[in-house]
Amino acid sequence: MAPTTMKQWIVEGKDKGFDGLSFGEAPIPKVGENEVLVKFQAASLNYRDLIIPKGLYPFPLRFPVVPGSDGAGEVVEVGEKVSEFKKGDKVATLFNQGHQYGDVTLQASQTGLGGVIDGALRQYGVFNENGLVKSPSNLNALEASTLPCAALTSWNALFGLKPLKPGQTVLVQGTGGVSMFALQFAKAVGAKVIATTSSPEKAEKLKKLGADHVINYKTDPNWGETARKLTPNGVGVDHIVEVGGSGTLKQSLKCIKFEGVVSIIGFLGGGDPKEQPVALDALTHLCTIRGVYVGSKALMNDMVHAIEANDIHPVLDEKVFSLEQTREAYDYMMAQKHFGKLAIQIA
Ligand SMILES: NC(=O)c1ccc[n+]([C@@H]2O[C@H](COP(=O)([O-])OP(=O)(O)OC[C@H]3O[C@@H](n4cnc5c(N)ncnc54)[C@H](OP(=O)(O)O)[C@@H]3O)[C@@H](O)[C@H]2O)c1
């Protein structure tokens, strides 16, 4: 007999930190006519998942919510009006379920999985067919589960506004999920990559992944100028995948090329708000400073095709946690012990 209940995680609120995470049983949701039932095989964590229970996430939330924007699994049932998927298809979740194509709207920005809508840290989930994409055929479920947030954000940064060209230079910061995808996508189109990290061991891994230059941002606090000197004729870099926030933006502006794009994605490094560059810096540096919020289903499908065509495999941390161990995975990631994406196997 088919199971009727499943295991799932819940975030109860934003005032208890990781103590606000609980693991329990819930009924397996029923499928509506436009919906798809997915049996999750894997999920992956993002920095966003860590800061939601800590009350630091700046976008709309609803509690209680099943956490996790990123999941991958197999379609086990489809509603009668579903046309895009069939039983047995391998799928991954779309971060903003309402963002289908083009610019993100206010309404679509409020449809985040694992924030407003129940997410992937559970054994089964029901989604409108618009909220899923087919997983790349070259990836296993653990790998595919890393795509919805970090990968699509990097893809949007590099190709969503002013597409990166072969021979151009990209700067990526640190060795987290977003940055590792940016490195891989940039190398796949024949661009040069300058990467920063705080760790000599991680620097070696970055070089193995194809980084052309690596700078230690702890021992070289003026890494922006160093990065500029590494570009042909010192003109600066074409794209910066800015995940550090106010702590790193000042350095980024020291190495951006005229007409380059600084994609503002995250704020891992914190920093003094009084030190923050101002909007006029876009004029003095003649660059585009663009906020990026993940990406649309159309962009995700483009990215899936590129991953298949170039046989790109996401960089997974050596440690994989089970669904039951999710709380430990949150602690491990918070301590920045990971390299690339941290994945969770769901039985
Ligand atoms: N806007 C969006 O749509 C969007 C989407 C996805 C993620 N984000 C945001 O983007 C950021 C990155 O996400 P993620 O999932 O890639 O995070 P992550 O995997 O947790 O990244 C952790 C890594 O960041 C690096 N790091 C920390 N402080 C740094 C600093 N001051 N300068 C340079 N690197 C630093 C460290 O690298 P080393 O150990 O090598 O030093 C660390 O290992 C987060 O703020 C996240 O919320 C935004």
The ligand as a Gaussian input file, in Angstrom:
#p B3LYP/6-31G(d) Opt

LIG

0 1
 N       20.262000      37.355000      -4.283000
 C       20.001000      36.074000      -4.477000
 O       19.136000      35.704000      -5.268000
 C       20.821000      35.052000      -3.763000
 C       20.794000      33.711000      -4.148000
 C       21.664000      32.814000      -3.541000
 C       22.486000      33.258000      -2.507000
 N       22.422000      34.559000      -2.122000
 C       23.330000      35.075000      -1.095000
 O       24.636000      34.975000      -1.616000
 C       25.546000      34.739000      -0.565000
 C       26.344000      33.490000      -0.882000
 O       25.503000      32.361000      -0.827000
 P       26.138000      30.916000      -0.807000
 O       24.994000      29.965000      -0.700000
 O       27.107000      30.756000      -1.912000
 O       26.895000      30.971000       0.584000
 P       27.852000      29.964000       1.254000
 O       27.918000      28.693000       0.473000
 O       27.478000      29.884000       2.683000
 O       29.274000      30.726000       1.143000
 C       30.206000      30.572000       2.167000
 C       31.566000      31.054000       1.725000
 O       31.567000      32.465000       1.525000
 C       32.867000      32.927000       1.667000
 N       32.917000      34.209000       2.385000
 C       32.487000      34.504000       3.628000
 N       32.787000      35.769000       3.945000
 C       33.433000      36.293000       2.871000
 C       34.039000      37.542000       2.577000
 N       34.047000      38.536000       3.439000
 N       34.605000      37.703000       1.351000
 C       34.606000      36.709000       0.447000
 N       34.070000      35.495000       0.676000
 C       33.503000      35.308000       1.878000
 C       33.663000      31.876000       2.414000
 O       34.624000      31.366000       1.487000
 P       36.093000      30.934000       1.965000
 O       35.878000      29.911000       3.039000
 O       36.702000      30.380000       0.726000
 O       36.788000      32.163000       2.448000
 C       32.607000      30.824000       2.766000
 O       33.093000      29.507000       2.730000
 C       24.712000      34.678000       0.707000
 O       24.701000      35.955000       1.322000
 C       23.340000      34.338000       0.205000
 O       22.306000      34.759000       1.057000
 C       21.621000      35.448000      -2.720000

